């Protein structure tokens, strides 16, 4: 009797496999104009709408526009990434990929790289629109705004990849948004400063990555240079994204049962 050959599993992370995965995801997204529009246009439309909601009070737009410049990309990347990854699993694509010499780390890193490239474009469009067309007044460099916006979008990508492992349908993936995104949105300091919150809520907000994303945006808004607080906030957002990606690789499943 002839034994069935078992595909060799990769033993280490491979940049070549990661790049091949990212290229495949980008090719698929190229044929999905609605997803591209959601990723690239919706944050710009929302920021433009916000600007003219406060048309009679431009100072209000300056006060919250920088924060929302990081929040909107995070939300859209979370939605698109969680649904796209779940679609791969439910269609059987993920199971076929994992039957190849492709490690979970390669797969997660490839998805993160592909969506991260889109996140850079998305954040660049939203930042350029806000600063140079809508007149967002920032004390610091617009390039620092862009850096924070990109990291926020990457955090949204990481969170989307992570929660997709626990959803059985696209509807369930969307349902994770109130559980994962809304609490951070309410506690990030956008609506009221952290010291004004109940002590318990303030303590919770201090462990949520979106709080540090908003704080980093506010540092750029009010400070002319790179401060220690800005570097700390940036490191926490980046570290949170990496941690969530590692958890996403650990919880990745072949199929949704």
N, C-alpha and C positions, 0 to 999 in steps of 0.2 A: 504494500500500500504506500502510495506516495504522499508524503506530508505536505500540507498546505503551507506555502511560504508566507511568513509574516513580514509585512513591510518594516524595514529597518527604521527605527525611531532616531531622530537626530539627537545627539548628545550635547550640543552646545548651540548657543545663539549664532545665527549666520546672517551677516549683512546682506549677502546675495539673496537669500530666501526672503528676507524682510523687504528688500527693494522690489522683488518680483511680486510679492503680495500687494504692496502699495500701488504698483503699476496696474495690477489687475483691478483693484478697487477704483482707481481713477478712470480706467477705461469704462467700467460699468457706470460710474456717475456721469460720464460724458454723454451717455445716451439717456439720461434722466433729467431733462431740462427743468422739471418742476422742483426737484430737489436742489438743483443748482440755484434756481431763483430763490428758494426758501433760505438757502445758506447765505447768498451774497446780497440779495435785495431787501429782505425783510428787516434786518437791523438798520439799514439806511432809511427805509421808509418810516420805521418807528421813531428814529431819532429826528427825522425831518418833521414828523407829526408833532413830536414833543416840543420842538423848537417853536412851532407856530401856535401850539396851545398856550405857550407863555409869551406870545408875541408882544403883549403889552408890558411884560416884566422880564426883560432879557437877563437880569441878574439871577432870576430863579433858574433859568436854563443853564447859566454858567455854574450855579451851585450844584445841580444834580445831573447835568449832561455828561460830565466826565465819568461819574459813577455808572450811569446807564450805558455808557460806551463800553464798559466791561461786562455788564450784566446781560445785555441783549445777545452778544455773541455766545456767551456761556449757555444761555437757554436754548438758542437755535441749534448749537452744536450738540447739546445733550439730546434734544429731540431727534434730530436726523441720525446721529450715530447709533442711538439705542434701537431705533426702528430698522435701520439698514442692517445692523448686525443680527438682529432677530430674524429678519427676512432671510438672511444667509442660512441661519440654522433651520428654520421651518421648511425651506426649500430643499434641504439636504446638501447644499453646497458646502457647508462647514464640515459635515461628516466626510465628504469626499476629500476635502482638503487635508483633514487630519489623518486620513488613511495614507497620505503621501509622506515622504520624509520632510515634514514641516512641523516644527515644534510649536507649542502654544505661545511661547514668547515671540517667535518669529511672526506668528499670525497677528497677535495683539499689537506688536510694534509696527507691523505693516499697515494695519488699519489706522493706528495712531499717526503714522507718517503721512498717509494719504489724506486723512481728514485734517491733519495739522497743516498741510500745504494749503488746503482750502481755507483754514482758519486764518492763515497769514493774509491771504487775499481779502477775505471778509473784513478782517480788522483794519487793513490798510484802507479799504474803501470807506468804512465807517469813520475812521479817524480823519481822513482827508476831507470827507464831507463835513464833519462837525467843525473842524478847525478852520478850514479855508473857505468853505461856502456858507456855513450856518453861523459863523462868527463866534464859536466857543472860545471864551477868553481864558487862557491858562497861563500861569506864571512860569511854569517849567517848560521843558522841551516837548514838542508834539511827538518826537520820537520815543520819549519815555511813555507817553500815553499809548502809542502803538505797541510797545513792548508789553505793557500790562494787559492790553486788550488781547494780544496773541496768547499770552499765558492763560488768561481767563477762558478763551475759546478752547485751548488745549485741555484745561481742567474740565470743561463741559464735555469734550470728546471722551476723556478718561471716565467720567461718571456715566456717560451713555454706554460705553463698552461694558462697564461693570454691571449696571443694573439690567442689561439685556440678558444676562445669564439667569435672572430670576423671573423673567416674564415668559408666558406661554403664548402670547399673541401680541400683535401690534397695539391693540387696545390696552392691554395690561402694561405695555411699555410706556404708553402715554400716562397711565394712571400713576406711575412712579413719580411723575413730575410734582404733584402736590406733596408727596412725602420727602422728596430729595431736594427740590428747588425752592418751593414756596417758603418753608421755614427759614432757609438761608436768606431769602429775599426780605423777609420781615425783620430778621435779626441782624442784617449786615451793617446797619447804621445809616441806611439811606433815608429812612423816615424820621429817625430820632437818634441822637448820639448815644453811644453805648452806656455812658454813666447815668443817663436818664432812665434806663430800663430797670425793671425789677432785678435785684441782685442775682436771682437764679437765671433769668434770661440773659443777663449780661455775661454770666459764666459760660452759658451755652454758646453765646455768640462768639466768645473768645476762642472756641475750638472749631468754628466753621470757616472753611477757606474763603467763602465769598466775603466775609467780614474784612479779611486782609486784602482782598482784591479791591474793595471799595476804599479802604484806607490808603492803598498805594495810589489809586487814582486821585484821591484828595490831596495827597502829598505833592503830586505833580501840579495839581490845580493851584496850590497855595505856596509852594516852595520853588525858588529859582533853580536849585541844583539837586544833586542826588544826596539824600540824607540817609542816616543810619536806619531810620524807621522805614524808609522806602525799600532799602536793600533787604531788611528783615521781612517785610510784607511780601516782596517779590520771591524771596527764598521759600517762604511758607506756601505760597500758591504753587510754585514749581514743584516743591517737595510733595505737596498733596496730590498733584497730578501724577507724579511718578509712583507714589504709593498706591493710588487707585488703579493704575495700569498693572502693577504687580498683582494686586488682588484680583483684577479682571483676568489675568492669565491663569491664576490659581483656580478660579471658579468656572473657567470656560468649559462648556459641555459641547459634545458633538451634536446632540439633538435636543429639541424641546419636547418633553414628554407630557 
